[in-house]
Amino acid sequence: MASESVKSVSLKDFPTLYRLGVVGNLSDGQLLESFLAGKKETAEESFAALVDRHGPMVLRVCRQILGNPDDAQDAFQATFLVLVRRAGTVRKRDSVASWLYGIALRVARRARVDGARRQVHERRRAATAREQDMAHEEEPECCWSELHDEVGRLPEKY
């Protein structure tokens, strides 16, 4: 059994394990406190552990709300960016999962609303552009041919 857990640890993990101990045994609250402490390497490792631990749930929520995998990935990243910026506001430190769930839900819903609004705007803009193109096409061709003739009569230097 001990050999199975050793097999799952890669060589790149040894410095982290030596400094922090097994991050998998730390609670969300301990990882959050370590992240907030601000020591560069331990903060990065603690944040990575939180992402590893809760990332699948956050991504699942984003996918369920948005449907589009690219939009879901953007919302996933935005959710963890909120964690970076607002980690100090998490009241229940040992319940980071529920906090992240709420943030992911709000971020994904906002992205869905913004996407729908953007589609409406883009459709309106495309319709306006088509109307303008049609208006230009309806201009009499005779005017254009006369203009081209006059330009053709200009001296070569112009």
RARAWO-V174322 format. One line per field, one symbol per residue. phi: phi as a letter, one per 30 degrees, with the letter a starting at -180 (. if undefined). psi: psi as a letter, one per 40 degrees, with the letter a starting at -180 (. if undefined). Layout:
BEGIN
phi: ???
psi: ???
END
This chain:
BEGIN
phi: .dddddddccdddddddddciddddddedddddddddidedddddddedddddceedddddddddciddddddddedddddddedbedcddcedbdedddeddddddddddddddddddddddddddddddddddddddddddddddddddddddedc
psi: dddddddehideeddddddeahddeiiddddddddddehcdddddddddddddedddddddddddddhdddddddddddddddddfdeehdgdefddddddddddddddddddddddddddddddddddddddddddeihddddddddddddeiide.
END
